[in-house]
Amino acid sequence: GLLVANCAGSYKMKSEKGKVLNEVPKWFVEHPDKKKDHNYIYGVGSATSPDLQLAKDKAMMIAKADIADIIAGEMNKKATLFRTEVGAEGKKSVVSESDNTIINIIKNIKITGYEQWKYKMYTTADGNYRVYIGLVLPIGEYNKLHDLIEEEKAIAAQSQINSSELAKVAVEDLTNDIEAGN
């Protein structure tokens, strides 16, 4: 469908024949990250299900993935091209086959402190629920959990230091035990 009309805070998705297929909340299409607000990251998600809670849970996961992709998504592309000649001598033609694969990878990302800023629920023509969710992740001191996040980073760094030191001591103890046994 083509994105054609905007009224009352939603977009009407229309087919080429002009029949309304679905309405999409305006904030879902034009969420604030388009305004380049550097203190917040916005993510949106949409899902359907015959169970309202499942539709909401799926939309929430998609919105979180949207935020995680903005934080640390990686794109990989692989392209292949194969060409060969077919046919009898003097009547050959070239046959080509190509493939483009793009992979978006999102590794383990913490998005601690996100908040729901928008929510809209519709029922579909076939009796399912369609849920739209907008999440916002405040960055740095704008995040209500900023102090907790910084504390977790410090604990993780400290435990990494302790693990290295403990491993070093264990190796030294084993070396000493081996030498004493000789």
C-alpha positions, 0 to 999 in steps of 0.5 A, spaced: 500 500 500 501 507 499 502 512 505 497 517 502 493 520 508 494 523 515 488 525 519 487 525 527 494 522 529 494 516 524 496 514 517 491 511 513 494 505 509 491 505 502 491 500 496 492 503 489 484 502 488 483 507 494 481 502 499 483 503 507 487 497 509 489 499 516 491 505 520 498 506 523 499 511 529 503 517 526 508 517 532 509 510 529 512 512 523 514 519 525 517 518 532 522 523 535 528 520 533 527 523 526 528 530 530 535 528 532 534 528 540 541 526 542 539 525 549 534 519 547 533 513 543 527 511 540 524 504 538 518 502 535 514 495 535 508 492 532 505 485 532 499 481 532 496 476 536 489 473 538 492 474 545 492 481 547 498 480 552 502 476 547 501 481 541 504 486 546 509 482 548 511 481 541 511 488 540 515 490 546 521 485 544 521 488 537 521 495 539 527 493 544 530 490 538 529 497 534 533 500 540 538 495 540 540 496 533 541 503 533 546 502 539 550 497 536 547 494 530 552 491 525 551 490 518 554 485 513 553 484 506 555 478 501 554 478 494 555 473 489 555 473 481 555 467 477 556 467 469 556 461 464 556 460 457 551 456 454 549 453 447 552 450 441 559 454 438 557 460 434 550 460 438 552 461 445 549 466 450 551 468 457 547 466 463 547 470 469 545 469 476 546 473 482 545 473 490 545 479 495 545 477 502 544 483 508 545 480 515 543 485 521 547 482 527 545 485 534 549 482 539 548 482 547 546 489 548 543 492 555 538 497 554 537 498 562 532 504 563 527 504 557 520 507 558 514 506 554 512 513 551 506 510 546 501 505 546 496 503 541 491 497 540 487 495 535 482 489 533 483 487 526 478 484 521 479 477 523 479 478 530 486 479 532 489 484 536 494 489 533 499 493 538 503 498 537 508 500 542 513 506 542 519 505 547 524 511 549 531 510 552 534 516 556 542 516 555 547 518 560 544 522 566 537 523 563 536 515 564 533 514 571 537 508 572 544 512 570 547 511 577 545 503 577 548 502 570 554 506 572 555 501 579 554 495 574 559 497 570 564 498 576 562 492 579 564 488 572 570 492 571 572 490 579 570 483 578 574 482 571 580 485 575 579 480 581 578 474 576 585 476 573 589 476 580 586 470 582 588 466 576 595 469 577 595 467 584 592 460 582 598 459 577 603 461 582 601 456 587 600 451 582 607 452 580 610 453 587 607 446 589 610 443 582 617 445 584 616 443 591 614 436 589 621 436 585 
